[in-house]
Amino acid sequence: MRGTPQRAIQELAGHAKSSTTEIYMHLAPRALQDAIRNLRG
């Protein structure tokens, strides 16, 4: 996750549980980048 704390990713993604974030942290880096872009609007 390029040094980004899991808690920060969890908050940005709007996940209530860290276990949900952990599922998505295992995605390919490109998929994660796309997801973050979508969250930014």
C-alpha positions in Angstrom: 0.0 0.0 0.0 3.0 2.2 -0.6 3.4 3.0 3.1 -0.1 4.2 3.6 -1.5 3.2 7.0 -4.4 0.7 6.8 -6.5 3.0 9.1 -6.2 5.8 6.5 -7.3 3.6 3.7 -10.1 2.3 5.8 -11.3 5.8 6.5 -11.0 6.9 2.9 -12.9 3.9 1.7 -15.6 4.4 4.3 -15.3 0.9 5.8 -16.6 0.5 9.4 -14.4 -2.6 9.9 -10.7 -3.1 9.3 -11.5 -6.6 8.1 -13.3 -5.2 5.1 -10.4 -3.0 4.2 -8.0 -5.9 4.5 -10.0 -7.8 1.8 -9.5 -4.9 -0.6 -5.9 -4.3 0.3 -5.0 -7.6 -1.5 -6.3 -6.3 -4.9 -3.9 -5.5 -7.6 -2.3 -2.0 -7.2 -4.1 -0.8 -10.4 -7.5 -1.8 -9.0 -6.8 0.0 -5.8 -5.7 3.1 -7.6 -8.9 3.1 -9.6 -11.0 2.6 -6.4 -9.3 5.6 -4.7 -9.9 7.7 -7.8 -13.6 6.8 -7.7 -13.8 7.7 -4.0 -12.3 11.2 -4.8 -15.1 11.8 -7.3 
